[in-house]
Amino acid sequence: MMTFIRALVVLSVLALVAYAAYAMISGTTRRRLQPATAGSRWVATHYAVDDATRIVVRRVSPGGDDVLDEHIVSEIRDGDSDFDAKFLEAMAEARARAALFESESD
């Protein structure tokens, strides 16, 4: 019976140590992720991909160096006869979405 109690105590201590280690690691990870999104902002932008221009809304880090999220608004083939009109319309939509996402972030 005494062996059973000792084993139970040892297992309880091990479980407590494991839980404390997990709590410390998950707390550190959570604190590390918060600064990446704090101060981030949504921007409308575009870039070339293959033979097309992709118009997107991106969530970027405070310095603008890291892309945290991206939503595609439109993709226009470079040879499209209505490229200019479609591009301007897509950029207007991207700016509207960026403004909407910014208002929801606050």
C-alpha positions, 0 to 999 in steps of 0.5 A: 500500500505504501508503494502505491501512495509513493507512486501516486505522489510521484505521478502527481508531482510529475503532472504538476511539473508538466503542467507548469512547463506547458503553461510557461511555454504557451504563455510565452508563445501568446506574448510573442504573437501579440506584438506581431499583430499589435499596430498592424494595418490593412493596405490595398496593393497589387503585384505581378504574378505570371502574366497577370496583375493581382489586386489584394488587401494585405494586413502588414506589420507596423513596419510594413515588412511582414505580410500577416494576412492577404485577401485577393480582390481580383486578378487581371490578365496583362493582355486584357483589353479593359485592363485599365478600367478593371484595374481602377475598379479593383483597386477602388474595391481593395481600398474600400475593403482595407478601410472596412477591415481597419474599422473592424480591427479597432 
